[in-house]
Amino acid sequence: MPKSASVVYMARARADSPVHLYLADAKSHLTRDLTPFAGTTVQRYTVSTTSPSVIAYLDLEKRGTYQPVLIDTANGATEPLSTSKLLNQALARMKQVTTVESAPERQQRNVASFSGTSDRRGTQKFSSYGYFNPAQDGIPRFTVSGQDKYKDRLKGQAEQRILFLTPTDRPGEHLKSFTEEEKKIVVRTWQWVCDTVPGLALRASRNDRLCLARIDKDEFYSSLDEKKEESAAQARFNEIVLTDIFFSATAFNRCRTLVHEVTHEADVGSHLSLSQQWLTFIDEKVPELQAALKFSRKHGIVALDDYGAKYFGLPSLYAAEQPEESLAEWTTAYIFGSVTTPPNIRQFLEQKILDPDCQEAKFEEKFIRAVYDQDIDKLKEVIRADSDFLQARFYLVRTYRNKKDYKQALAVSDELLKKIDSRKIYRISTNARAFAYFQHGDTLCGLNRYGEAQVFLNKAIALEPHNEEFLSAQRWMDNHRKNPESRKKA
């Protein structure tokens, strides 16, 4: 945390309180309410990065009409900017500024921005770009260098390169059918990806079709402990799931969302994002931002915004979640030009994510074939080639279990858990860790070691308490204890 940094953020004191503007000193932890009147709501603010001043847009008359007011963050003095001339003069005095909007999806959470001078990096200059930008609409136009050579390989229309999954394709998963209008929206968005970054489109679809599934937002969150963030889509193994939010977003944000998710598809089994090379790039930056997040929560700021993330050298807050998200966020930021991408990260993306002919793509294709063929020898070859490829070990365990070779499955699972437990927590997603524990417990059940199996099932449930697969296994374990003769899972 920079010594002289301060935090300007919007927050509600209570759920039913108006949004106010606050200033927190990072060194002393003292927080001041900059909003001049108790019942006044702040809609947005413009903060100077060179002087102690903020222009807050306040509903002074409580009629939903927001007027600009200049606030001196040093002494709290206010100056109404009643004319556009006064506003322009104030902006000119502030010189370098950035604006933070109180967008609808953010009004229920606290938003923070960092300003000040870093004692290690010198004066910071920030972009006002945010991940959700309601002011942007329409399909964006970008040119990504080195991508034109792949366009001729995208034969046919975008619609022919999409496989829309239906409820009958995934029985029991509560999928919805895409409406015709939704299909048109998806096709337009996918066409933009194919036109703008054809290399990524080929890489993610593996020169074939992109598999897409549709699900209700409520169903999407039904297995989560709490809805931490509105999510428009989620990448799963060889398919992308779209929620209601994707279709209600602007065209601009749909393009960003799809780029993010197809990056996950290109990062097969987290092979790239958990590679030592990528972890080296982000290991210094992610802990810094996570420390800032811890500080912000301790002192009443629920979440920083993407502007604050850029201060720590990351494209967004989401980039600090885990390596997979960091890779997807950096790819999105590089394509959209929302931040300056460091040369080492840019080279990594260009050579391993945006190039469908890279060696990594061929290696991952070999892994995918081994998974679908349940080929133990091929999976072992993949692991020998990259001993840190955790997903290869995970699927080797699964393949042994499917073949009822629980002894070998347990040996590989032991190795997998040792590798997972040796990694820093932020490097492994909660979901991946939970399923590794669950699979280990299930393997122990295959060896009739039920007491040990319960220990690992408990670990899995502790990480994902509402996962129906885990809970179903727990019901079976409970039934087995009551009726040891039973061997049939509920």
ZAKOL-188876 format. One line per field, with one value per residue (C-alpha): residue in one letter; x, y, z; residue number from 1. Coordinates in Angstrom, 1 decimal. Layout:
BEGIN
finu = c(a, ...);
px = c(X, ...);
py = c(Y, ...);
pz = c(Z, ...);
lummi = c(NUM, ...);
//
This chain:
BEGIN
finu = c(m, p, k, s, a, s, v, v, y, m, a, r, a, r, a, d, s, p, v, h, l, y, l, a, d, a, k, s, h, l, t, r, d, l, t, p, f, a, g, t, t, v, q, r, y, t, v, s, t, t, s, p, s, v, i, a, y, l, d, l, e, k, r, g, t, y, q, p, v, l, i, d, t, a, n, g, a, t, e, p, l, s, t, s, k, l, l, n, q, a, l, a, r, m, k, q, v, t, t, v, e, s, a, p, e, r, q, q, r, n, v, a, s, f, s, g, t, s, d, r, r, g, t, q, k, f, s, s, y, g, y, f, n, p, a, q, d, g, i, p, r, f, t, v, s, g, q, d, k, y, k, d, r, l, k, g, q, a, e, q, r, i, l, f, l, t, p, t, d, r, p, g, e, h, l, k, s, f, t, e, e, e, k, k, i, v, v, r, t, w, q, w, v, c, d, t, v, p, g, l, a, l, r, a, s, r, n, d, r, l, c, l, a, r, i, d, k, d, e, f, y, s, s, l, d, e, k, k, e, e, s, a, a, q, a, r, f, n, e, i, v, l, t, d, i, f, f, s, a, t, a, f, n, r, c, r, t, l, v, h, e, v, t, h, e, a, d, v, g, s, h, l, s, l, s, q, q, w, l, t, f, i, d, e, k, v, p, e, l, q, a, a, l, k, f, s, r, k, h, g, i, v, a, l, d, d, y, g, a, k, y, f, g, l, p, s, l, y, a, a, e, q, p, e, e, s, l, a, e, w, t, t, a, y, i, f, g, s, v, t, t, p, p, n, i, r, q, f, l, e, q, k, i, l, d, p, d, c, q, e, a, k, f, e, e, k, f, i, r, a, v, y, d, q, d, i, d, k, l, k, e, v, i, r, a, d, s, d, f, l, q, a, r, f, y, l, v, r, t, y, r, n, k, k, d, y, k, q, a, l, a, v, s, d, e, l, l, k, k, i, d, s, r, k, i, y, r, i, s, t, n, a, r, a, f, a, y, f, q, h, g, d, t, l, c, g, l, n, r, y, g, e, a, q, v, f, l, n, k, a, i, a, l, e, p, h, n, e, e, f, l, s, a, q, r, w, m, d, n, h, r, k, n, p, e, s, r, k, k, a);
px = c(0.0, 1.5, 2.4, 0.5, -2.5, -6.0, -9.2, -12.2, -15.3, -19.1, -21.0, -24.2, -24.0, -27.0, -29.0, -31.7, -29.2, -28.4, -25.1, -22.5, -18.9, -16.2, -12.4, -10.2, -6.6, -4.6, -2.0, -4.1, -7.3, -9.3, -12.5, -14.5, -17.9, -17.4, -21.1, -22.2, -25.8, -27.0, -29.9, -28.1, -27.4, -24.2, -24.7, -21.1, -17.9, -14.8, -11.6, -8.4, -5.1, -3.1, -4.9, -7.1, -10.4, -13.5, -16.5, -19.5, -22.9, -25.4, -29.2, -29.4, -33.1, -34.0, -35.8, -33.5, -31.7, -27.9, -25.9, -22.1, -20.4, -16.7, -15.4, -11.9, -10.8, -8.3, -10.7, -14.2, -15.0, -17.7, -18.5, -21.7, -20.9, -24.2, -23.2, -21.3, -18.7, -18.0, -17.9, -15.4, -13.2, -13.1, -12.2, -9.5, -8.0, -8.1, -6.1, -5.8, -9.1, -11.1, -14.8, -16.5, -20.1, -22.6, -23.9, -27.0, -25.2, -22.9, -25.4, -25.8, -22.1, -19.4, -17.1, -13.6, -10.9, -7.2, -5.5, -2.2, 1.5, 3.3, 6.6, 7.8, 6.3, 6.1, 3.0, 0.2, -1.9, -5.1, -7.6, -11.2, -12.2, -14.4, -15.4, -19.1, -19.5, -23.2, -22.2, -20.9, -23.3, -23.2, -20.6, -17.1, -14.5, -10.9, -7.9, -5.7, -2.3, -1.3, -4.9, -5.7, -3.8, -6.3, -9.5, -9.5, -9.6, -12.9, -15.0, -18.7, -20.8, -20.5, -23.9, -22.3, -19.5, -21.8, -23.5, -26.5, -27.1, -30.7, -32.2, -32.1, -28.4, -27.8, -30.7, -30.9, -28.9, -31.9, -30.8, -33.1, -33.6, -32.3, -35.0, -34.5, -33.8, -31.2, -29.5, -29.3, -27.6, -25.1, -24.4, -23.7, -21.4, -19.6, -19.2, -17.5, -15.1, -14.4, -13.8, -11.7, -9.6, -10.0, -6.9, -8.7, -11.9, -10.0, -8.1, -11.2, -13.3, -10.4, -11.0, -14.5, -17.7, -18.2, -20.6, -23.1, -25.6, -28.4, -29.5, -31.7, -29.8, -31.5, -30.6, -27.1, -26.7, -28.8, -25.6, -23.7, -23.5, -24.2, -24.4, -21.1, -21.3, -23.7, -22.4, -23.3, -21.5, -19.4, -16.9, -17.0, -15.0, -15.6, -18.7, -19.8, -23.0, -24.9, -27.3, -30.1, -27.6, -25.7, -28.8, -29.7, -26.2, -25.1, -23.6, -20.3, -20.3, -21.5, -18.4, -16.2, -17.9, -17.6, -13.9, -13.3, -15.1, -13.6, -10.2, -11.1, -12.0, -8.5, -7.0, -7.8, -7.8, -6.1, -2.9, -1.7, -3.0, -1.5, 1.8, 4.9, 5.4, 2.0, 2.2, 5.6, 3.9, 1.1, 2.6, 3.9, 0.8, -2.0, -1.0, -0.6, -4.2, -5.5, -3.9, -5.6, -8.9, -8.4, -7.6, -10.7, -13.0, -11.5, -12.3, -15.8, -15.2, -16.8, -15.1, -12.7, -13.4, -11.4, -9.9, -8.3, -7.1, -5.2, -3.2, -1.8, -0.9, -3.9, -6.6, -9.5, -10.4, -11.5, -7.9, -7.0, -9.5, -7.3, -4.9, -7.6, -9.5, -6.3, -5.4, -9.0, -9.0, -5.6, -6.6, -9.8, -7.9, -5.3, -7.9, -10.0, -7.0, -8.4, -5.0, -1.4, -0.3, 3.2, 5.5, 5.9, 2.2, 1.5, 4.0, 2.5, -1.0, 0.0, 2.0, -0.1, -3.7, -4.2, -2.2, -4.3, -1.1, 1.0, 2.5, 0.3, -2.8, -1.5, -0.6, -4.0, -5.7, -3.8, -5.0, -8.7, -8.5, -7.1, -9.9, -12.7, -11.0, -10.3, -6.8, -4.6, -1.4, -2.0, -2.9, 0.4, 2.2, 0.6, 1.6, 5.2, 5.4, 4.0, 4.1, 2.4, -0.7, -3.2, -6.2, -4.4, -3.9, -7.5, -8.8, -6.3, -7.9, -11.3, -10.3, -8.9, -12.1, -14.2, -12.2, -12.7, -9.0, -9.4, -5.9, -4.2, -6.8, -5.9, -2.2, -2.6, -5.2, -2.7, -0.1, -2.8, -3.7, -0.1, 0.4, -2.8, -2.0, 1.5, 0.1, -0.8, -4.5, -5.4, -3.8, -6.4, -10.1, -12.4, -14.4, -11.3, -10.1, -13.5, -13.9, -10.4, -11.3, -14.7, -13.0, -10.5, -13.3, -15.2, -12.1, -11.7, -15.3, -14.4, -11.9, -14.5, -12.5, -15.6, -14.3, -11.4, -13.8, -16.0, -13.1, -12.5, -16.2, -16.4, -13.6, -15.5, -18.8, -17.0, -15.8, -19.1, -21.9, -24.7, -23.2, -25.9, -23.5, -21.6, -24.9, -26.2, -22.9, -23.4, -27.0, -25.6, -22.9, -25.5, -27.7, -24.7, -23.9, -27.5, -27.7, -24.2, -25.6, -26.7, -24.3, -26.5, -26.1, -29.1);
py = c(0.0, 3.4, 5.5, 8.6, 6.8, 7.7, 6.0, 7.8, 5.6, 5.6, 3.6, 3.2, 3.3, 0.9, -0.9, 1.8, 4.8, 7.2, 6.7, 9.0, 9.8, 8.9, 9.5, 7.1, 7.7, 4.5, 5.3, 6.5, 4.5, 7.6, 8.0, 11.2, 11.6, 14.2, 14.5, 17.9, 17.0, 13.8, 12.9, 13.7, 10.9, 10.8, 9.6, 9.7, 11.6, 12.9, 12.7, 14.6, 12.6, 15.8, 17.8, 17.2, 17.8, 15.9, 16.9, 15.0, 14.9, 15.3, 15.2, 18.4, 18.9, 15.2, 15.2, 12.9, 15.8, 15.6, 18.8, 19.0, 20.2, 20.8, 19.3, 20.1, 16.7, 18.5, 20.7, 19.6, 23.0, 22.8, 25.0, 24.4, 24.4, 25.8, 26.5, 24.6, 27.4, 26.9, 23.1, 23.4, 25.8, 23.4, 20.5, 22.6, 23.3, 19.6, 18.7, 14.9, 13.3, 10.1, 9.6, 6.8, 6.0, 4.6, 2.1, 0.1, -3.1, -1.4, 0.6, -2.2, -2.5, -0.1, 1.2, 2.6, 4.3, 4.9, 8.2, 9.6, 9.0, 5.8, 5.8, 2.9, 3.6, 7.3, 9.3, 7.0, 7.9, 6.0, 5.2, 5.9, 2.7, 0.3, -3.3, -2.4, 0.8, 1.7, 4.6, 2.2, 0.7, -0.9, -3.4, -2.0, -1.8, -2.9, -4.0, -6.6, -7.0, -10.3, -11.6, -11.0, -14.1, -16.3, -14.9, -17.1, -20.2, -19.2, -20.8, -20.2, -17.8, -17.5, -19.3, -22.4, -22.3, -22.5, -25.5, -24.4, -27.1, -28.0, -29.4, -32.9, -32.6, -32.3, -34.1, -33.1, -29.9, -27.5, -26.1, -23.8, -23.6, -20.5, -18.3, -17.2, -13.7, -15.0, -17.0, -13.9, -12.0, -14.8, -15.1, -11.3, -11.4, -14.5, -13.0, -10.0, -12.3, -14.1, -10.9, -9.2, -12.0, -15.0, -16.6, -16.7, -17.9, -20.8, -21.5, -21.7, -23.7, -25.9, -25.3, -26.7, -25.2, -23.3, -25.2, -22.9, -23.7, -21.5, -21.5, -19.3, -16.9, -18.3, -21.8, -20.7, -19.5, -22.2, -24.2, -21.2, -20.1, -16.5, -14.5, -12.6, -11.0, -10.8, -13.2, -13.2, -16.4, -19.2, -21.4, -25.2, -28.0, -27.6, -25.3, -21.9, -21.4, -18.1, -16.6, -14.0, -11.3, -11.8, -11.0, -7.9, -6.4, -3.9, -5.2, -3.8, -5.8, -8.9, -8.8, -8.4, -11.2, -13.6, -12.7, -13.5, -16.8, -18.0, -17.3, -19.9, -22.3, -21.7, -22.3, -26.0, -27.4, -24.3, -25.5, -22.0, -20.0, -22.4, -22.7, -21.5, -18.8, -17.2, -17.5, -15.7, -12.8, -12.3, -13.5, -10.1, -8.1, -10.3, -10.5, -6.7, -6.2, -8.9, -7.1, -3.9, -5.8, -7.1, -3.6, -2.2, -4.8, -4.2, -0.5, -0.7, -0.8, -3.9, -3.9, -1.7, -1.0, -1.7, 1.8, 0.8, -2.5, -0.7, 1.1, -2.3, -3.2, -5.4, -4.8, -5.4, -6.6, -10.0, -10.5, -11.0, -13.8, -16.7, -17.3, -18.5, -15.2, -13.2, -14.7, -14.1, -10.5, -9.7, -11.1, -9.0, -5.9, -6.5, -6.9, -3.9, -1.8, -0.8, -0.9, -0.9, -4.5, -5.3, -6.7, -10.1, -10.6, -9.3, -11.8, -14.6, -13.8, -13.4, -16.6, -18.9, -17.6, -15.8, -18.3, -21.4, -23.1, -22.8, -25.9, -25.5, -25.9, -29.2, -30.4, -29.5, -31.3, -34.4, -34.0, -33.6, -36.7, -38.7, -37.5, -38.4, -41.8, -42.5, -43.4, -44.0, -44.3, -41.0, -39.2, -40.5, -39.1, -35.7, -35.7, -36.8, -33.8, -31.4, -32.7, -29.5, -30.0, -30.7, -31.4, -34.2, -35.9, -35.2, -37.0, -39.8, -40.4, -40.3, -42.7, -45.2, -45.0, -45.5, -48.7, -49.8, -49.6, -47.8, -48.6, -46.9, -44.1, -43.5, -43.3, -40.7, -38.8, -38.7, -37.1, -34.6, -33.5, -33.0, -30.7, -28.8, -28.3, -27.1, -24.3, -20.9, -20.8, -18.1, -20.2, -23.0, -22.3, -23.3, -25.5, -27.4, -27.9, -29.2, -31.6, -33.0, -33.7, -35.2, -37.4, -38.6, -39.5, -41.3, -43.3, -44.3, -45.5, -47.8, -49.4, -49.6, -47.1, -45.1, -43.4, -41.9, -41.1, -39.1, -36.8, -35.8, -35.4, -33.1, -31.0, -30.8, -29.8, -27.2, -25.5, -25.9, -26.5, -26.4, -28.6, -31.2, -33.9, -33.6, -33.5, -36.6, -38.4, -37.4, -38.8, -42.1, -42.1, -41.5, -44.3, -46.6, -46.1, -47.0, -49.9, -51.3, -53.9, -51.1, -50.5, -48.6, -44.9, -42.7);
pz = c(0.0, -1.0, 2.0, 0.8, -0.8, 0.1, -0.8, -2.2, -2.4, -2.5, 0.1, 2.1, 5.9, 5.9, 3.3, 3.3, 3.5, 0.6, -1.2, 0.3, -0.7, 1.8, 2.0, 3.9, 4.7, 4.1, 6.7, 9.6, 8.6, 9.4, 7.3, 6.6, 5.0, 2.2, 1.5, 2.7, 3.7, 5.5, 3.3, 0.0, -2.5, -4.6, -8.2, -9.4, -8.8, -10.6, -8.7, -9.4, -9.4, -9.0, -6.4, -3.3, -5.0, -6.0, -8.0, -6.7, -8.4, -5.6, -5.5, -3.4, -3.9, -3.6, -6.9, -8.8, -10.3, -9.7, -9.6, -9.5, -6.3, -5.9, -2.6, -1.2, 0.3, 2.5, 4.4, 3.3, 1.8, -0.9, -4.0, -6.0, -9.8, -10.9, -14.5, -17.2, -17.2, -13.5, -14.0, -16.9, -14.9, -12.0, -14.3, -15.8, -12.4, -11.5, -14.6, -14.5, -13.5, -13.6, -13.2, -11.3, -12.1, -9.6, -12.2, -11.3, -10.7, -8.3, -6.2, -3.7, -3.0, -2.0, -4.6, -4.0, -6.0, -5.2, -5.7, -4.6, -5.3, -4.9, -3.1, -5.3, -8.7, -8.9, -9.9, -11.1, -14.1, -14.3, -17.1, -16.2, -18.1, -16.1, -16.8, -16.8, -18.7, -19.2, -21.4, -24.0, -26.4, -29.8, -31.1, -30.5, -33.3, -32.4, -34.4, -32.8, -34.4, -36.0, -36.3, -40.0, -41.1, -39.3, -40.8, -44.0, -41.8, -40.3, -43.0, -43.0, -41.0, -37.2, -36.8, -38.4, -35.8, -32.8, -31.2, -29.1, -26.5, -25.6, -22.4, -23.9, -24.4, -20.7, -18.8, -15.2, -15.6, -15.8, -19.2, -21.1, -24.8, -26.6, -28.0, -31.6, -30.5, -28.0, -30.8, -32.9, -30.1, -29.5, -33.2, -33.5, -30.5, -31.6, -35.1, -33.5, -31.7, -35.0, -36.9, -34.2, -32.8, -35.2, -33.6, -30.2, -31.8, -33.5, -30.3, -28.1, -30.5, -31.4, -35.1, -34.7, -33.0, -29.8, -27.5, -25.7, -23.0, -21.6, -17.9, -15.7, -13.4, -10.3, -11.3, -12.0, -8.4, -6.7, -5.7, -4.4, -0.8, -1.7, -4.9, -4.7, -8.0, -11.0, -13.6, -17.2, -18.2, -17.1, -19.0, -18.3, -19.8, -23.6, -23.2, -22.1, -20.0, -20.6, -18.0, -18.2, -17.4, -20.7, -22.7, -20.7, -21.0, -23.6, -26.9, -25.7, -22.4, -24.2, -26.4, -23.4, -21.6, -24.5, -24.9, -21.3, -21.4, -24.7, -23.1, -20.5, -23.3, -24.8, -21.4, -21.4, -17.9, -16.6, -18.3, -19.1, -16.2, -13.7, -15.6, -13.8, -16.4, -15.9, -12.1, -12.2, -14.0, -11.5, -8.2, -7.3, -8.2, -7.0, -3.3, -3.2, -4.4, -2.1, 0.8, -0.3, -0.5, 3.0, 4.2, 2.5, 4.0, 7.5, 7.3, 5.9, 2.2, 0.8, -2.6, -4.5, -8.2, -11.3, -11.1, -7.8, -9.3, -12.0, -9.3, -8.4, -11.9, -12.7, -15.3, -12.9, -9.5, -10.9, -12.1, -8.4, -7.9, -9.2, -12.0, -14.5, -14.1, -14.2, -17.6, -18.9, -17.7, -19.1, -22.5, -22.4, -21.4, -24.1, -26.9, -25.7, -24.9, -21.5, -19.8, -20.9, -21.1, -19.9, -22.7, -21.0, -20.6, -24.1, -25.6, -23.6, -24.8, -28.4, -28.5, -26.4, -26.3, -29.7, -31.8, -32.7, -34.0, -30.9, -29.3, -26.3, -28.4, -29.8, -26.3, -25.0, -27.9, -27.0, -23.4, -24.5, -26.7, -23.8, -21.5, -23.9, -24.9, -21.2, -22.4, -19.3, -21.2, -23.1, -19.8, -18.3, -21.3, -20.8, -17.1, -18.0, -20.4, -17.8, -14.2, -13.0, -15.2, -12.3, -14.5, -16.2, -12.9, -11.9, -15.0, -14.6, -11.2, -12.7, -15.5, -13.0, -11.0, -14.1, -14.7, -11.0, -10.4, -7.1, -5.8, -8.7, -8.6, -4.9, -5.6, -8.3, -6.1, -3.3, -5.6, -6.9, -3.4, -2.4, -5.4, -4.7, -1.0, -1.8, -4.0, -2.6, -1.9, -4.4, -7.2, -6.9, -7.3, -4.5, -6.9, -8.2, -4.6, -3.5, -6.4, -5.7, -2.1, -3.2, -5.8, -3.2, -0.8, -3.5, -4.4, -0.7, -0.8, -3.6, -1.3, 1.5, 3.6, 4.6, 7.7, 5.7, 2.9, 5.2, 6.2, 2.6, 1.9, 4.9, 3.3, 0.0, 1.7, 3.8, 0.6, -1.3, 1.3, -1.3, -4.0, -4.7, -5.8, -2.5, -0.5, -2.3, -1.4, 2.2, 2.2, 0.8, 3.5, 6.2, 4.8, 4.6, 8.3, 9.2, 6.8, 6.1, 3.7, 1.3, -1.6, -3.9, -3.9, -3.5);
lummi = c(1, 2, 3, 4, 5, 6, 7, 8, 9, 10, 11, 12, 13, 14, 15, 16, 17, 18, 19, 20, 21, 22, 23, 24, 25, 26, 27, 28, 29, 30, 31, 32, 33, 34, 35, 36, 37, 38, 39, 40, 41, 42, 43, 44, 45, 46, 47, 48, 49, 50, 51, 52, 53, 54, 55, 56, 57, 58, 59, 60, 61, 62, 63, 64, 65, 66, 67, 68, 69, 70, 71, 72, 73, 74, 75, 76, 77, 78, 79, 80, 81, 82, 83, 84, 85, 86, 87, 88, 89, 90, 91, 92, 93, 94, 95, 96, 97, 98, 99, 100, 101, 102, 103, 104, 105, 106, 107, 108, 109, 110, 111, 112, 113, 114, 115, 116, 117, 118, 119, 120, 121, 122, 123, 124, 125, 126, 127, 128, 129, 130, 131, 132, 133, 134, 135, 136, 137, 138, 139, 140, 141, 142, 143, 144, 145, 146, 147, 148, 149, 150, 151, 152, 153, 154, 155, 156, 157, 158, 159, 160, 161, 162, 163, 164, 165, 166, 167, 168, 169, 170, 171, 172, 173, 174, 175, 176, 177, 178, 179, 180, 181, 182, 183, 184, 185, 186, 187, 188, 189, 190, 191, 192, 193, 194, 195, 196, 197, 198, 199, 200, 201, 202, 203, 204, 205, 206, 207, 208, 209, 210, 211, 212, 213, 214, 215, 216, 217, 218, 219, 220, 221, 222, 223, 224, 225, 226, 227, 228, 229, 230, 231, 232, 233, 234, 235, 236, 237, 238, 239, 240, 241, 242, 243, 244, 245, 246, 247, 248, 249, 250, 251, 252, 253, 254, 255, 256, 257, 258, 259, 260, 261, 262, 263, 264, 265, 266, 267, 268, 269, 270, 271, 272, 273, 274, 275, 276, 277, 278, 279, 280, 281, 282, 283, 284, 285, 286, 287, 288, 289, 290, 291, 292, 293, 294, 295, 296, 297, 298, 299, 300, 301, 302, 303, 304, 305, 306, 307, 308, 309, 310, 311, 312, 313, 314, 315, 316, 317, 318, 319, 320, 321, 322, 323, 324, 325, 326, 327, 328, 329, 330, 331, 332, 333, 334, 335, 336, 337, 338, 339, 340, 341, 342, 343, 344, 345, 346, 347, 348, 349, 350, 351, 352, 353, 354, 355, 356, 357, 358, 359, 360, 361, 362, 363, 364, 365, 366, 367, 368, 369, 370, 371, 372, 373, 374, 375, 376, 377, 378, 379, 380, 381, 382, 383, 384, 385, 386, 387, 388, 389, 390, 391, 392, 393, 394, 395, 396, 397, 398, 399, 400, 401, 402, 403, 404, 405, 406, 407, 408, 409, 410, 411, 412, 413, 414, 415, 416, 417, 418, 419, 420, 421, 422, 423, 424, 425, 426, 427, 428, 429, 430, 431, 432, 433, 434, 435, 436, 437, 438, 439, 440, 441, 442, 443, 444, 445, 446, 447, 448, 449, 450, 451, 452, 453, 454, 455, 456, 457, 458, 459, 460, 461, 462, 463, 464, 465, 466, 467, 468, 469, 470, 471, 472, 473, 474, 475, 476, 477, 478, 479, 480, 481, 482, 483, 484, 485, 486, 487, 488, 489, 490);
//
